């Protein structure tokens, strides 16, 4: 199956791909959860809600950054391939 077919038929969905979580990532995630629990226990219910809202904003900002990075990487890859194809045409015509 070509990459175009895979994209067309929904076989390649970058957002849904499973992320590989390193031991270091899991360790940091555990620390973050422990800190979240600590602060949630110290805050008033209203402040706790604001804290959760702030966390949601961080998650949204991270998603936006991932989309931006994916778009940049994809565009850069397309530009590289375009330049390669231009060189190929030049080399093929030189024969």
C-alpha positions, -999 to 999 in steps of 0.1 A, spaced: 0 0 0 14 34 -9 15 63 15 -12 80 -5 -35 50 -2 -27 47 35 -36 83 41 -67 81 19 -80 50 36 -73 63 71 -45 38 78 -21 66 88 -34 89 115 -6 106 133 -28 119 161 -39 83 169 -5 67 168 7 53 201 35 72 217 65 54 229 70 63 265 105 60 279 112 50 315 123 87 320 90 99 307 70 76 329 91 86 359 84 123 352 47 116 347 46 98 381 62 129 397 38 152 380 8 131 393 22 131 428 26 169 427 -9 173 413 -23 153 442 -3 172 467 -15 206 455 -51 195 450 -51 185 486 -39 219 498 -62 240 476 -97 252 483 -124 236 460 -125 268 439 -87 270 436 -86 233 428 -110 239 399 -88 268 386 -58 245 389 -75 219 368 -85 245 343 -49 257 341 -38 221 335 -63 218 306 -48 250 291 -13 234 293 -26 203 276 -42 223 248 -10 244 244 10 211 241 -14 198 215 -12 230 195 26 228 197 25 191 185 3 201 155 27 230 147 57 207 149 41 180 127 30 206 101 65 221 101 82 187 97 58 175 71 63 207 51 100 205 54 100 169 42 78 179 12 102 207 3 132 184 5 114 159 -18 105 187 -42 142 198 -44 153 162 -48 129 158 -77 141 190 -93 177 176 -92 165 143 -105 149 159 -135 181 179 -141 203 148 -139 180 128 -161 181 155 -188 219 157 -187 223 122 -201 
